[in-house]
Every structure is written in structure tokens, then in C-alpha cells.
Amino acid sequence: MREYYIAESLKNRHTFAGKLGWIMPLTVVALSAMLTWDYFTIDCYNWWYTVLFPGMAAFLCGAVGNRDKKLGNRAIWTLPAEPGNIWDGKILYGIRCMGTALLVLGGVTLAAGIGMEQILHRVLRISLTPGQQIFAVLILFTVSLWQIPFCLFLQQAIGTFPMVLLHMGMWVLCSAELSLKPYFWVLPGGIASRMMCIILGILPNGLVAEPGSMTYSPELMERTGLPLGIAASLIWFFLFWRLSRRWFERKVER
């Protein structure tokens, strides 16, 4: 499997897909610093997991999957390799890019927040501790893994543009609305927003999770939601990976 991951990395080394892991997190940090610096830290994370991150995952998978698909996947069919292993390489490369993006987001947000307070002497209205931010990055990575096999499968099945529209539409609905429901774990798109309510105290609409804020309820802050959301996300991830791998193998056989 390592060889196929390396092959995908080399194939996308100097492409737009390989640069997304840096461009997208730096973009959200820059926008937050310019537009809402007094809420800088919470807006960096909120804008990321509600809009930019699912968008990045969709465009990343579109770029990775379309590189072979636009040639009819003929370059893959002729290789003396198991199709499932090729699919695994694509998923692992997508996971690597996603992890890089989250590390850049967390590191730059933390450094910029400290710089604003210590060097520019700006007082952030809501400040997150380094521990909260590190924990948030780890959880965001875990509960977002499912997006890679899911988007790769949709890209191969229906094309890049329909995949982007479907994934973003589903994500917005789940993140903004269904993440507030007791059954948030049923649809994976609502899990990340619910986890951030618990860890960072931020509602999906960007408001502070406190009494009086629109859509707030005490149930959103219950710590029991953490293990439930993590477990559900991992189940979705392995389910999407297994099913999409089997589908790809059968596509090659036909």
C-alpha cells in the first residue's frame, strides 16, 4: 500500500491538489485576521469546518480522481496491480493532504493569535487556549476522514462538478441544522460542528455557545457527545472506504 501512496504523491506533487493543503488554511486565517480580528481565533475554526474544509475536500478529491478519469482510467487498468490497492493509495494521499491542511490551520492560527495579543496588543474578545486548539485539530481530523473516500467515490461515479455540489449542499444542511439534533451522529456531515460546540464552545452559526445565543441549548455541550461522534465518524469512514474500494474493483473487472 505504501508504494501506491507514494505513486499518488508523486503524481500530484506539482499540481493544484498538492497545494490545497496550504492555500485553503492560509486563506481562512488571512480572511479572519482582516475581517473579524477581535473574534479571530474562533472564526478561523468556524469558517474552516463549516465551509472551507468540505470545499477543500471536494476539490481535492475532484483533482485526484479526475487525473486518471479524464483518460478513461486506461493508465490504471493496464497496471499489473490490484485495483483496490490503487484506490487505497488515492485515499491515503487525500488523508495526507487533509492532515497537512489541519496542521497548517492550527499552527498558523495559534501563532497569529499569540502575535496579535503579545506583539500588536490586540485584545481578542474570545481566546482559545493552545490545548483547546490542539485538541480541536485532532478531533477535526478524526471526524472528517470519511469525506475522502466518500468524495472520491462520488467523483468517479457522477463527475467532479455534481460531486462538489452534492457534497457541499449536504454538508451545509447537516452542519447548520442537523448537528443541533440529538441524532447528529446519523449523518456524518453534522458531526464536526457538534464536536466543536463541545470543545471550543462555538455554535455552527459562529456564535458563542452560551445561554441567550441563537440555537443554543445545554444538550449541545454534553461531553457524552464526544465519544459518540468520534465512534460514528470512524464507522462511516471505514464503511465508505470498504464500499468504495469494492465498487472500484468491480468497475475494473467490468
N, C-alpha and C positions, 0 to 999 in steps of 0.2 A: 504493500500500500504506500510505503514511503516513496518509492520510485515514481508512482503516479502523481503523488502530491508535488514532488519536485518538478515533474514534467509540466504540470499546470502552472506552477510558479514561474518557470522559465518562459512558458508560452505567453504569460500575461505580464512579464516583467516590466516592459516599457510601454504599457498600454494605459488607457484611462482607468481600467478596472484596478490596476495596481496602485494608482494614485488616489483613488477614492478614500482610502483609509486615512489619508492625511488631509485631503481637501475638505471633506464634509465636517469633521470635528473642528478644524480651524475656522471654518466659515461660521459655525454656530457660536463659537467663542467670540469672534470678532463682532458679529451682529449683536450679541448680548451686551458686550462692552460699549458699543456705540449707542444702542437704542435704550437700554434699561440698566445702566451701570449700577444703580442703587439696589437692584434685585439681580445682580449679575450672576451669582452662583446658581440660584435656583432656576433662573431662566435658561442657563446653559443646559442643565439636565432636562428640564421640562420640554424645551423646544426639541431637544435631541430625541427623546424616546417617544414623543407624540407625533412628530412629523419627519424630521430629517433622517433618523435612523431607519425606519421602514422604507423610506425613499431610497436611501443608500443601498439597503439590502436588495431591493428590487432592481435597481440599475446595475449593481454589481453582478447579480445572477444573470441579468439580461446580457451583459457584456461577456461573461464567462461562457454561458451556454450558446450564445449566438456565434461565437468564433468558429465552432465546428458545425453548427446547424446550417449556417449560410452556405456551406459546401455540401449540404446534404448528409453530414456526418460520415462522408465516404472515407475521410482520413482515419476515422476511428474504426470503421468496420474492417478495414484491411490490416489492422494491427494484430500481431499474434499475442493478444492479451485478453483477459476476461473482461467483458463489458462492465460487470459490476465493480471491478477494481478501478476502471476509468471513471466511473460515476463517483466512487469514493474519493478519488483524487480531486475532483471538482468541488465536492462538498468540503473536504478538508482545507482546500485553498480559500474557499469562501469564509470558512470559520476563522482562518488566519487573518484575513483582511478585516473581519468584524472585530476580532480581538485587538488588532492594531489600532483601529479607529477608537475603540473604547479606552485604550491606554493613552492615546493622544488626547482625547477629550478630558479624561480625569487628570492627567498630568498638567496640561495647559490651564485648565480651569482652576486647579489648586494653586499653581504658581501665579497666575494672573490675579486671583483673589487676594493672595498674600501681598502681592505687589501693590495692589490698589490700597490696601489698608496700611501697610508699613511704609511704602515709599510715597505714594500720592496722597496719603492721609484721607482717603475717602472712607466714609462710614457706610458699610453695606447694611441695609435695613434687616436683612436676614442672612446670617452667616452659618455655613455648614462646617462642621469640624472635619479635619482630614480623615478621621476614622469613618465618619458617615459617608464621605465621598468614595473612599476606597471600597467600602462595603457595597455601596450603590453600584459601582462599576462591576464588581464581581457578580452581583445578582443580575444586573442588566445583561451581562454576557451569558449567564446560565439560562435565563428565561427567554433569550432571543435566538438561541441556537436553531430552533425549529424553522426559522424563516429561510435558512439557506436551502435545505432540501425541498421545502415547500415551493419557493420561488423558482428554483432550478427546474422542478417538475413542471410547473405551470408554463415556464418559458418554452420548454421542449414540446409541451402538449398544445398550447394555444398561441404561442408567439410572445415576443417581448412586450409590445405595447399593450395588448389585452392583459398580460400578467401584471404590469405595473398598475394599470387602472384597478384591476380586481384586488390586488394586494393592498394598495393604498386605501381604497374605499372600505374594504373590510377592516383595516387597521383603525381608521378614523372612527368608524362606528363602534368597534369593540373598545378602543382606548377611551373614548369620550363618554360613552354611555354604559356599555355592559360591564366595564371594570368596576362600576359602583354597585353592581348587583351581588347578592350572596353567591351566585353561581358563576362568578367571574372566571373560574378556572376551566369551565367547559370549553370556551373558545380562547385559544392561546393569545390572540391579539389584545385581550384585555388584561393579561397578567402583569405585564411590565408596569403599567400605570398604577395598578393596585399595589404592587411591591413598593413603588416609590412613595405612595401615601404613607406606608408604614415606616420606611427607612428615612426618607427625607422630610416627611410631613408636608408634601406638596400634592394638591389635588390635580386631576387631569387638566382642569381649566387653568392651571397655573397659580391659583390662589393658595394661601397658606391653609393647611388642614387644621382649622380651629373653629369653635362654635361661632356661628354668625356668617361664615363663608358659604357662598352658594354651593350646593350639592354636598356639603359636609354632613357626616353622621358619625357617631362614635364607633360604629361597626367597622368603618374603613381603617381604623387604627389598630385593630386587634392583631396581636403578634401571631396568633394561630394561623393567619393567612399566609405567613411566610413559608413554612414547610409545605403547605397545601399548594401554593403557587409554584414553588420550585419543583416539587414532585410531578405536578401536572405538566409543566413545561418540558421536563426531561422525557416524560412518557410520549408527549406529542412529537418531540424531536426524534426519538428512536423509531416511532411509528412512521413518520414521514420519510425518514431515511430508508427504512426497510421497504416500505411500499414503493417509493420512487425508484429504488435500486432494482427491485423485481420488475417494475414496469419497463425500465431502461433495458434490462437484459432481454425481456420478451420482444421489445422493439427491434433489437439487433437480430434476434433469431428469425423474425419475420422477413 
